[in-house]
Amino acid sequence: MDESGLRASLLVEDDATCHGGESHSLLEVYQQPRLMGRQDDWRSPAIILGFECLESMAFNGVATNLVVYIRSVLHGGIASSASTVSLWYGTTFFVPVIGAVIADAYWGNFKTVLISLVLYLLGMVLVTVGAFIPSAPVLCNLSSCPSSKGAQNLIFFSGLYLAAFGCGGVRSALLPLGADQFNNENSLDRQKRRNFFSLFYICVIFGVITSGTIVVWVQENVSWALGYGIATTCIALALACFMIGTPIFRQREPSGSPVKSIFQVIVTASKNMRLEIPADSSLLYETRSKNTHKVELKLAHTDDFRFLDKAAIISDLSIDNGNCGSSWRICTITQVEELKILIRLLPIWATGVFFGAAISQMHTTFIQQGRTCFTSGAELTQLQRIGIGRFLMIFAMAMAAILETKRLENVQYGKPLSIVWQLPQYIVIAGAECFAIITQLEFFHGEAPDSMKSMLTAFALLTTALGNYLSSAIITLVAGVTRAWRSPGWIPDDLNEGHLDYFYWCLAAISVANFVVYIYFASKYKLKKVVLEG
């Protein structure tokens, strides 16, 4: 036996005698998670789907018309209102990353959803109370509108961001909690889980449609406070439904965060920088199954990002100190491959940020544009479907630009343009969202190692957050630069004096560049490979 083979055998023998060591990949910890609660109970996923219908209706009851409320009631400017909404909307998709880490490491999915719901409800109550405070007339002259009261702003925005944190916490754990209700080892349950993902998205759309019609109509024609009160009631009902389902939910106990495993690989690979990677990948370290009757999932070794393989090199130092003493000295191939998967996903993820910046216009400048008028692919791969969504976004931005050009021409002749002309761009952007958003969630969830399911699901949602932050920055930058260059700029308070069409053309150009980048990295992407052992 050669020297490398001897080292491998020594470590395998040492591994067989170790108990409670840290060198095991977190993926292995997740192989047989402890799930508490009843099995195969159809009521638990049904309750979660009903919960999502109510939550989506509440969230979109605030988000859909928020830019109008800030503009007309709180008297914000066009650019500042759009920027404010983008920042808030982005926060609701950024918080899930924090929530996912907390859920994995400390609270578990059930407790995370429950605590987040309480924050969500408290925030919605404050938003409703803030809307009850009398404000200046909605139709006052912009130049003479008094600023909204400080107390009203404080209560409203405190509630708004408290609701954002609660909403983000729910998003981080609700979908993984729903997935926990199915047995992954049962083929029938796996199919039911795939159907659950599709039904979950349908519930999201239900909330969008319901809030975009009923709630928005109530807000603009009856009372803003009553409209927000309906959204608050939805969250209260969601909390009640969730509590009813407590006895039947299958609950996964927290198993630790994968963040530690990621840093272990990076640190260990850096320590082993001077070591030479063996040509035979089988000489790299991997734990062996101690139970021959149990099938364990390991990640197959891949040849890219070879530097990280140094973390799994079996060295004299790791033998002398014992591999179970600390996983900061040696990591398994599975741990290394978990990090490689994360790195491979990064370019795909990054293109989602620019996609999110464009799609955020549906909640901001599209609304402003509209108020100045008269007021499936089952056979396609996941990467292809995401690509179609990126491509459709180009057309959506171009259509918005063309419509705005036409609207400005009609303004010059005193002919208002019907808001119905906005329908095509909304249809295209809805198609882009269907292809890209839900498929991106499925793709990240499917490619994620078991130890990173919650984190990478939240990571996929993070593109929407960063996209909204990017949108806010772009709107602010464009408004400021164009105003300094030629007043009143592209996005003035009176859109009839600006050029919102130029702004949309800029987003279309960004979307083209984003699509080209996506195509390159998607064509290079290597799908995850799993090795069965046992």
VEXDREN-2710 file (C-alpha; in Angstrom, 1 decimal):
% VEXDREN-2710
k/r/px/py/pz
1/MET/0.0/0.0/0.0
2/ASP/1.4/3.5/-1.0
3/GLU/1.7/6.3/1.5
4/SER/-1.6/8.1/0.5
5/GLY/-3.5/4.8/0.7
6/LEU/-2.0/4.1/4.2
7/ARG/-3.2/7.6/5.3
8/ALA/-6.6/7.0/4.0
9/SER/-7.0/3.6/5.7
10/LEU/-5.7/5.1/9.0
11/LEU/-8.3/7.9/8.9
12/VAL/-11.1/5.5/8.0
13/GLU/-10.2/3.3/11.0
14/ASP/-10.0/6.4/13.2
15/ASP/-13.4/7.6/11.9
16/ALA/-15.0/4.3/12.9
17/THR/-14.0/4.8/16.5
18/CYS/-15.1/8.5/16.8
19/HIS/-18.3/9.6/18.3
20/GLY/-19.6/13.2/18.3
21/GLY/-16.8/14.6/16.2
22/GLU/-17.3/17.6/14.0
23/SER/-15.7/16.4/10.8
24/HIS/-18.9/15.0/9.4
25/SER/-20.5/17.2/6.7
26/LEU/-23.7/18.9/7.7
27/LEU/-25.3/17.1/4.8
28/GLU/-24.9/13.9/6.8
29/VAL/-26.5/15.4/9.8
30/TYR/-29.5/16.1/7.7
31/GLN/-29.8/12.6/6.4
32/GLN/-32.2/11.5/9.0
33/PRO/-33.6/14.7/10.6
34/ARG/-35.9/14.3/13.5
35/LEU/-39.4/15.1/12.4
36/MET/-42.0/15.5/15.1
37/GLY/-45.7/15.2/14.3
38/ARG/-48.0/13.0/12.3
39/GLN/-47.1/11.6/9.0
40/ASP/-49.1/11.6/5.7
41/ASP/-51.8/14.0/7.0
42/TRP/-53.2/16.0/4.1
43/ARG/-54.5/18.7/6.4
44/SER/-51.1/20.1/7.2
45/PRO/-50.1/21.1/3.7
46/ALA/-53.7/22.3/3.1
47/ILE/-53.4/24.6/6.1
48/ILE/-50.1/26.0/4.8
49/LEU/-51.6/26.6/1.4
50/GLY/-54.5/28.4/2.9
51/PHE/-52.1/30.4/5.1
52/GLU/-50.2/31.5/2.1
53/CYS/-53.4/32.7/0.3
54/LEU/-54.1/34.9/3.3
55/GLU/-50.5/36.1/3.7
56/SER/-50.1/36.9/0.0
57/MET/-53.4/38.9/0.1
58/ALA/-52.2/40.8/3.1
59/PHE/-48.7/41.5/1.7
60/ASN/-49.9/42.6/-1.7
61/GLY/-52.7/44.6/-0.1
62/VAL/-50.0/46.8/1.2
63/ALA/-47.4/46.5/-1.6
64/THR/-49.5/46.9/-4.7
65/ASN/-50.7/50.4/-3.9
66/LEU/-48.0/51.6/-1.5
67/VAL/-46.4/53.9/-3.9
68/VAL/-49.8/55.6/-4.4
69/TYR/-50.4/56.0/-0.7
70/ILE/-46.9/57.6/-0.1
71/ARG/-47.4/59.9/-3.1
72/SER/-51.0/61.0/-2.5
73/VAL/-51.5/60.8/1.3
74/LEU/-47.9/61.3/2.6
75/HIS/-47.1/63.6/-0.3
76/GLY/-43.8/62.1/-1.4
77/GLY/-42.3/62.9/-4.8
78/ILE/-42.5/60.6/-7.8
79/ALA/-38.8/59.4/-7.6
80/SER/-38.7/59.4/-3.8
81/SER/-41.9/57.4/-3.5
82/ALA/-40.7/54.8/-6.0
83/SER/-37.4/54.6/-4.2
84/THR/-39.0/54.2/-0.8
85/VAL/-41.2/51.4/-2.0
86/SER/-38.3/49.6/-3.6
87/LEU/-36.3/49.8/-0.3
88/TRP/-39.2/48.4/1.7
89/TYR/-40.1/45.8/-0.9
90/GLY/-36.4/44.7/-1.0
91/THR/-36.3/44.4/2.8
92/THR/-39.1/41.9/2.7
93/PHE/-37.0/39.7/0.5
94/PHE/-33.7/40.3/2.3
95/VAL/-34.8/39.3/5.8
96/PRO/-35.5/35.7/4.7
97/VAL/-31.8/35.1/4.5
98/ILE/-31.4/36.0/8.2
99/GLY/-34.6/34.1/9.0
100/ALA/-33.3/30.9/7.3
101/VAL/-30.1/30.9/9.3
102/ILE/-32.0/31.4/12.5
103/ALA/-34.5/28.7/11.6
104/ASP/-31.7/26.2/10.7
105/ALA/-29.6/26.9/13.7
106/TYR/-31.9/27.8/16.6
107/TRP/-35.7/27.9/16.2
108/GLY/-36.7/25.5/13.5
109/ASN/-39.2/26.3/10.8
110/PHE/-42.3/26.2/12.9
111/LYS/-41.2/28.5/15.7
112/THR/-39.7/30.9/13.1
113/VAL/-43.0/31.2/11.3
114/LEU/-44.9/31.6/14.6
115/ILE/-42.7/34.4/16.0
116/SER/-42.6/36.1/12.6
117/LEU/-46.4/36.1/12.4
118/VAL/-46.7/37.9/15.7
119/LEU/-44.3/40.6/14.4
120/TYR/-46.2/40.7/11.1
121/LEU/-49.5/41.2/12.8
122/LEU/-48.2/43.9/15.1
123/GLY/-46.7/45.7/12.1
124/MET/-49.9/45.6/10.2
125/VAL/-51.9/46.9/13.1
126/LEU/-49.5/49.9/13.3
127/VAL/-49.9/50.5/9.5
128/THR/-53.6/50.5/9.9
129/VAL/-53.5/52.9/12.8
130/GLY/-51.2/55.2/10.8
131/ALA/-53.6/55.2/8.0
132/PHE/-56.4/56.3/10.4
133/ILE/-54.6/59.5/11.3
134/PRO/-56.0/62.4/9.2
135/SER/-53.8/63.8/6.5
136/ALA/-53.8/66.7/4.0
137/PRO/-56.3/66.5/1.2
138/VAL/-55.3/64.0/-1.5
139/LEU/-55.9/66.3/-4.4
140/CYS/-54.1/69.3/-3.0
141/ASN/-51.7/71.3/-5.2
142/LEU/-48.3/69.7/-5.0
143/SER/-46.5/73.0/-4.4
144/SER/-48.8/73.8/-1.5
145/CYS/-49.3/70.4/0.1
146/PRO/-48.4/70.5/3.7
147/SER/-46.0/67.8/4.8
148/SER/-47.6/64.8/6.6
149/LYS/-47.5/64.7/10.3
150/GLY/-44.4/63.4/12.0
151/ALA/-46.5/61.1/14.2
152/GLN/-48.2/59.7/11.2
153/ASN/-44.9/58.9/9.4
154/LEU/-43.4/57.4/12.5
155/ILE/-46.3/55.0/13.2
156/PHE/-46.9/54.1/9.5
157/PHE/-43.2/53.4/8.6
158/SER/-42.5/51.7/11.9
159/GLY/-45.4/49.4/11.2
160/LEU/-44.4/49.0/7.6
161/TYR/-40.8/47.8/8.4
162/LEU/-42.0/45.7/11.4
163/ALA/-44.3/44.0/8.9
164/ALA/-41.4/43.6/6.5
165/PHE/-39.4/41.8/9.1
166/GLY/-42.3/39.6/10.0
167/CYS/-43.1/38.9/6.3
168/GLY/-39.4/38.0/5.7
169/GLY/-39.4/35.6/8.6
170/VAL/-42.5/33.8/7.3
171/ARG/-41.0/33.6/3.8
172/SER/-37.8/32.0/5.2
173/ALA/-39.5/29.1/6.9
174/LEU/-43.0/28.6/5.5
175/LEU/-42.0/26.9/2.2
176/PRO/-39.4/24.6/3.9
177/LEU/-42.1/23.8/6.6
178/GLY/-44.5/22.8/3.9
179/ALA/-41.8/20.5/2.3
180/ASP/-41.3/18.9/5.7
181/GLN/-44.9/17.6/5.6
182/PHE/-43.9/15.1/2.9
183/ASN/-41.7/12.0/3.1
184/ASN/-38.8/12.4/0.8
185/GLU/-38.2/8.6/0.7
186/ASN/-41.6/7.9/-0.7
187/SER/-42.0/8.4/-4.5
188/LEU/-45.7/9.3/-4.1
189/ASP/-44.9/11.9/-1.5
190/ARG/-42.1/13.3/-3.7
191/GLN/-44.7/13.9/-6.5
192/LYS/-47.1/15.4/-4.0
193/ARG/-44.3/17.8/-2.8
194/ARG/-43.7/18.9/-6.4
195/ASN/-47.4/19.6/-6.7
196/PHE/-47.2/21.5/-3.4
197/PHE/-44.6/23.9/-4.9
198/SER/-46.9/24.6/-7.8
199/LEU/-50.0/25.1/-5.6
200/PHE/-48.0/27.4/-3.3
201/TYR/-47.2/29.7/-6.2
202/ILE/-50.9/29.6/-7.3
203/CYS/-51.7/30.8/-3.8
204/VAL/-49.3/33.6/-4.2
205/ILE/-50.9/34.7/-7.4
206/PHE/-54.3/34.4/-5.8
207/GLY/-53.2/36.9/-3.2
208/VAL/-51.9/39.3/-5.9
209/ILE/-55.1/39.2/-7.9
210/THR/-57.4/39.5/-4.9
211/SER/-55.5/42.4/-3.4
212/GLY/-55.0/44.1/-6.7
213/THR/-58.8/44.2/-7.3
214/ILE/-60.8/44.1/-4.0
215/VAL/-58.3/45.6/-1.5
216/VAL/-57.0/48.3/-3.9
217/TRP/-60.5/49.3/-4.8
218/VAL/-61.4/49.7/-1.2
219/GLN/-58.3/51.8/-0.5
220/GLU/-58.9/54.2/-3.3
221/ASN/-62.7/54.4/-3.2
222/VAL/-63.7/53.9/0.4
223/SER/-60.8/54.3/2.9
224/TRP/-57.1/53.6/3.0
225/ALA/-57.5/52.6/6.7
226/LEU/-60.3/50.1/5.8
227/GLY/-58.1/48.6/3.0
228/TYR/-55.2/48.2/5.3
229/GLY/-57.6/46.8/7.9
230/ILE/-58.6/44.0/5.5
231/ALA/-54.9/43.1/5.1
232/THR/-54.5/43.1/8.8
233/THR/-57.5/40.8/9.2
234/CYS/-55.9/38.4/6.7
235/ILE/-52.8/38.1/8.9
236/ALA/-54.9/37.6/12.0
237/LEU/-56.8/34.8/10.3
238/ALA/-53.5/33.3/9.0
239/LEU/-52.2/33.3/12.6
240/ALA/-55.3/31.5/13.8
241/CYS/-55.1/28.9/11.0
242/PHE/-51.5/28.3/11.8
243/MET/-52.2/27.7/15.5
244/ILE/-55.0/25.3/14.6
245/GLY/-52.5/23.3/12.6
246/THR/-49.9/23.1/15.4
247/PRO/-50.9/19.5/16.6
248/ILE/-50.6/18.0/13.1
249/PHE/-47.6/19.8/11.6
250/ARG/-44.4/17.7/11.2
251/GLN/-41.7/19.9/12.7
252/ARG/-38.0/19.5/11.9
253/GLU/-35.7/20.3/14.8
254/PRO/-32.9/22.8/14.2
255/SER/-29.7/21.0/13.1
256/GLY/-27.2/23.8/12.9
257/SER/-26.3/26.3/10.2
258/PRO/-24.4/25.3/7.1
259/VAL/-22.5/28.6/7.3
260/LYS/-20.0/27.0/9.7
261/SER/-19.3/24.2/7.3
262/ILE/-18.7/26.7/4.5
263/PHE/-16.1/28.5/6.5
264/GLN/-14.5/25.3/7.6
265/VAL/-13.8/24.4/4.0
266/ILE/-12.3/27.8/3.2
267/VAL/-10.1/27.9/6.3
268/THR/-8.9/24.3/5.9
269/ALA/-8.2/24.7/2.2
270/SER/-6.1/27.8/3.0
271/LYS/-4.2/26.0/5.7
272/ASN/-3.4/23.2/3.2
273/MET/-2.4/25.6/0.4
274/ARG/1.1/24.1/0.1
275/LEU/-0.1/20.5/-0.1
276/GLU/-0.5/18.8/-3.5
277/ILE/-3.9/17.5/-4.5
278/PRO/-3.7/13.8/-5.4
279/ALA/-4.5/12.8/-9.0
280/ASP/-6.9/10.1/-7.7
281/SER/-9.9/11.8/-6.1
282/SER/-10.7/8.7/-4.2
283/LEU/-7.7/9.5/-2.0
284/LEU/-9.5/12.6/-0.7
285/TYR/-11.2/12.3/2.6
286/GLU/-14.8/11.1/2.9
287/THR/-16.5/9.5/5.9
288/ARG/-17.7/5.9/5.5
289/SER/-21.1/4.6/6.4
290/LYS/-21.2/2.7/9.6
291/ASN/-24.7/1.2/9.0
292/THR/-24.7/-1.1/6.0
293/HIS/-28.5/-1.2/6.1
294/LYS/-28.8/2.6/5.7
295/VAL/-28.4/4.4/2.4
296/GLU/-26.6/7.7/2.8
297/LEU/-26.3/10.4/0.2
298/LYS/-22.9/11.8/-0.6
299/LEU/-22.0/14.4/-3.2
300/ALA/-19.8/13.2/-6.1
301/HIS/-16.4/14.8/-6.5
302/THR/-16.1/17.3/-9.4
303/ASP/-13.0/18.8/-11.0
304/ASP/-13.7/22.5/-10.9
305/PHE/-12.6/24.8/-8.2
306/ARG/-9.7/22.4/-7.4
307/PHE/-8.3/24.7/-4.8
308/LEU/-11.1/23.8/-2.4
309/ASP/-10.1/20.1/-2.7
310/LYS/-7.1/20.9/-0.5
311/ALA/-9.6/20.9/2.4
312/ALA/-10.1/17.2/2.0
313/ILE/-6.4/16.2/1.6
314/ILE/-5.4/13.6/4.0
315/SER/-2.1/14.8/5.6
316/ASP/0.2/13.7/8.4
317/LEU/-1.0/16.5/10.5
318/SER/-4.7/15.4/10.2
319/ILE/-3.7/11.8/11.2
320/ASP/-1.6/12.9/14.2
321/ASN/-4.4/15.1/15.6
322/GLY/-7.3/12.7/14.7
323/ASN/-9.9/13.7/12.2
324/CYS/-12.7/13.8/14.8
325/GLY/-10.9/16.4/16.9
326/SER/-11.7/19.3/14.7
327/SER/-13.2/19.7/11.2
328/TRP/-11.1/22.8/10.9
329/ARG/-8.2/20.5/10.0
330/ILE/-9.8/18.2/7.4
331/CYS/-13.2/18.3/5.6
332/THR/-15.1/15.7/3.7
333/ILE/-15.5/15.7/-0.1
334/THR/-19.2/16.3/0.5
335/GLN/-18.5/19.4/2.5
336/VAL/-16.2/20.7/-0.3
337/GLU/-18.8/19.9/-2.9
338/GLU/-21.5/21.8/-1.0
339/LEU/-19.4/24.9/-1.2
340/LYS/-18.7/24.3/-4.9
341/ILE/-22.4/24.1/-5.6
342/LEU/-22.9/27.4/-3.9
343/ILE/-20.1/29.0/-6.0
344/ARG/-21.6/27.6/-9.2
345/LEU/-25.0/29.1/-8.4
346/LEU/-23.6/32.5/-7.7
347/PRO/-23.5/33.7/-11.4
348/ILE/-27.0/32.4/-12.0
349/TRP/-28.1/34.1/-8.8
350/ALA/-26.4/37.4/-9.8
351/THR/-28.4/37.7/-13.0
352/GLY/-31.6/37.4/-10.8
353/VAL/-30.6/40.7/-9.1
354/PHE/-30.8/42.7/-12.4
355/PHE/-34.0/40.8/-13.3
356/GLY/-35.4/41.8/-9.9
357/ALA/-34.5/45.5/-10.5
358/ALA/-36.5/45.4/-13.7
359/ILE/-39.5/43.5/-12.3
360/SER/-39.7/45.9/-9.3
361/GLN/-41.0/48.5/-11.8
362/MET/-44.3/46.7/-11.7
363/HIS/-44.8/48.0/-8.1
364/THR/-43.3/51.5/-8.6
365/THR/-43.0/53.3/-11.9
366/PHE/-45.6/51.2/-13.7
367/ILE/-48.2/52.3/-11.1
368/GLN/-47.1/56.0/-11.6
369/GLN/-47.3/55.6/-15.4
370/GLY/-50.8/54.1/-15.1
371/ARG/-52.1/56.9/-12.9
372/THR/-51.0/59.5/-15.4
373/CYS/-53.2/57.9/-18.1
374/PHE/-56.7/57.7/-17.7
375/THR/-56.5/56.4/-14.7
376/SER/-46.0/26.4/-18.8
377/GLY/-43.1/24.9/-20.5
378/ALA/-43.1/21.6/-18.8
379/GLU/-40.6/20.0/-21.2
380/LEU/-38.1/22.8/-20.8
381/THR/-35.2/22.4/-18.4
382/GLN/-35.2/24.7/-15.3
383/LEU/-32.3/26.7/-16.7
384/GLN/-34.1/27.2/-20.0
385/ARG/-37.3/28.4/-18.2
386/ILE/-35.3/30.9/-16.2
387/GLY/-33.7/32.1/-19.4
388/ILE/-37.1/32.6/-21.0
389/GLY/-38.0/34.8/-18.0
390/ARG/-34.9/36.9/-18.4
391/PHE/-35.6/37.2/-22.2
392/LEU/-39.3/38.3/-21.6
393/MET/-38.1/41.0/-19.3
394/ILE/-36.4/42.7/-22.2
395/PHE/-39.7/42.9/-24.1
396/ALA/-41.6/44.1/-21.0
397/MET/-39.2/47.1/-20.5
398/ALA/-39.3/47.9/-24.2
399/MET/-43.1/47.8/-24.3
400/ALA/-43.2/50.1/-21.2
401/ALA/-40.9/52.5/-23.0
402/ILE/-42.9/52.6/-26.2
403/LEU/-46.1/53.1/-24.3
404/GLU/-44.6/56.0/-22.4
405/THR/-43.4/57.6/-25.6
406/LYS/-47.0/57.3/-27.0
407/ARG/-48.5/58.7/-23.8
408/LEU/-46.2/61.7/-23.9
409/GLU/-47.2/62.4/-27.5
410/ASN/-50.9/62.2/-26.6
411/VAL/-50.4/64.6/-23.7
412/GLN/-49.1/67.2/-26.2
413/TYR/-52.4/67.0/-28.1
414/GLY/-54.5/66.9/-24.9
415/LYS/-55.6/63.3/-25.5
416/PRO/-55.3/61.1/-22.4
417/LEU/-54.2/57.5/-23.1
418/SER/-56.4/54.7/-21.7
419/ILE/-54.8/52.7/-18.9
420/VAL/-55.8/49.5/-20.8
421/TRP/-52.8/50.0/-22.9
422/GLN/-50.7/49.0/-19.9
423/LEU/-52.2/45.5/-20.0
424/PRO/-49.7/44.0/-22.5
425/GLN/-46.6/44.9/-20.5
426/TYR/-48.2/43.5/-17.3
427/ILE/-49.0/40.3/-19.2
428/VAL/-45.4/40.0/-20.4
429/ILE/-43.9/40.8/-17.1
430/ALA/-46.2/38.3/-15.4
431/GLY/-45.0/35.6/-17.9
432/ALA/-41.4/36.6/-17.1
433/GLU/-42.1/36.2/-13.4
434/CYS/-43.8/32.8/-13.8
435/PHE/-40.9/31.5/-15.8
436/ALA/-38.1/32.9/-13.7
437/ILE/-39.2/33.4/-10.1
438/ILE/-40.9/30.1/-9.2
439/THR/-38.4/28.1/-11.4
440/GLN/-35.5/29.8/-9.7
441/LEU/-36.9/28.7/-6.3
442/GLU/-37.3/25.1/-7.6
443/PHE/-33.8/25.2/-9.1
444/PHE/-32.0/26.5/-6.0
445/HIS/-34.0/24.1/-3.8
446/GLY/-33.2/21.1/-6.0
447/GLU/-29.5/21.9/-6.4
448/ALA/-29.0/22.7/-2.8
449/PRO/-27.4/20.1/-0.5
450/ASP/-29.7/18.9/2.3
451/SER/-27.8/21.1/4.7
452/MET/-28.5/24.2/2.6
453/LYS/-32.1/23.8/1.6
454/SER/-33.5/26.6/3.7
455/MET/-30.5/28.9/3.2
456/LEU/-30.5/28.6/-0.6
457/THR/-34.2/28.9/-0.9
458/ALA/-33.8/32.2/1.0
459/PHE/-30.8/33.0/-1.2
460/ALA/-33.0/32.7/-4.2
461/LEU/-35.4/35.2/-2.7
462/LEU/-32.5/37.5/-2.0
463/THR/-32.3/38.4/-5.7
464/THR/-35.6/40.1/-5.4
465/ALA/-34.4/42.1/-2.4
466/LEU/-31.1/43.2/-4.0
467/GLY/-33.0/43.9/-7.2
468/ASN/-35.3/46.3/-5.4
469/TYR/-32.3/47.9/-3.7
470/LEU/-30.6/48.2/-7.1
471/SER/-33.9/49.7/-8.6
472/SER/-34.0/52.2/-5.8
473/ALA/-30.4/53.2/-6.4
474/ILE/-30.9/53.5/-10.2
475/ILE/-34.1/55.6/-9.8
476/THR/-32.4/57.9/-7.4
477/LEU/-29.3/58.2/-9.6
478/VAL/-31.1/58.7/-12.8
479/ALA/-33.5/61.3/-11.3
480/GLY/-30.6/63.2/-9.8
481/VAL/-28.2/63.1/-12.8
482/THR/-30.8/63.9/-15.4
483/ARG/-32.2/66.8/-13.3
484/ALA/-28.7/68.3/-13.0
485/TRP/-28.1/67.7/-16.7
486/ARG/-31.4/69.1/-18.0
487/SER/-34.2/70.1/-15.6
488/PRO/-36.7/68.7/-14.7
489/GLY/-35.0/65.4/-15.5
490/TRP/-36.4/62.1/-16.7
491/ILE/-38.4/61.3/-13.5
492/PRO/-39.9/64.6/-12.2
493/ASP/-42.9/64.8/-9.9
494/ASP/-45.0/65.6/-13.0
495/LEU/-44.3/62.7/-15.4
496/ASN/-45.8/64.8/-18.3
497/GLU/-42.7/67.0/-18.1
498/GLY/-40.2/64.1/-17.9
499/HIS/-39.0/61.2/-20.0
500/LEU/-39.8/58.0/-18.2
501/ASP/-39.5/56.3/-21.6
502/TYR/-35.7/56.9/-21.6
503/PHE/-35.5/55.3/-18.1
504/TYR/-37.3/52.2/-19.4
505/TRP/-35.0/52.0/-22.4
506/CYS/-32.1/52.0/-20.0
507/LEU/-33.6/49.1/-18.1
508/ALA/-34.2/47.3/-21.3
509/ALA/-30.5/47.6/-22.2
510/ILE/-29.5/46.4/-18.7
511/SER/-31.9/43.4/-19.2
512/VAL/-30.2/42.6/-22.6
513/ALA/-26.7/42.6/-21.0
514/ASN/-28.1/40.5/-18.1
515/PHE/-29.6/38.0/-20.4
516/VAL/-26.3/37.5/-22.3
517/VAL/-24.4/37.0/-19.0
518/TYR/-27.0/34.5/-17.9
519/ILE/-26.8/32.5/-21.1
520/TYR/-23.1/32.2/-20.8
521/PHE/-23.1/30.9/-17.2
522/ALA/-26.1/28.7/-17.6
523/SER/-24.5/26.9/-20.6
524/LYS/-21.4/26.3/-18.4
525/TYR/-23.3/25.1/-15.3
526/LYS/-22.8/21.6/-14.0
527/LEU/-25.8/20.0/-12.3
528/LYS/-25.4/18.4/-8.9
529/LYS/-24.5/14.7/-8.8
530/VAL/-25.4/12.5/-5.8
531/VAL/-23.6/9.2/-4.9
532/LEU/-25.5/6.6/-2.9
533/GLU/-23.6/4.8/-0.3
534/GLY/-24.6/2.0/2.0
END
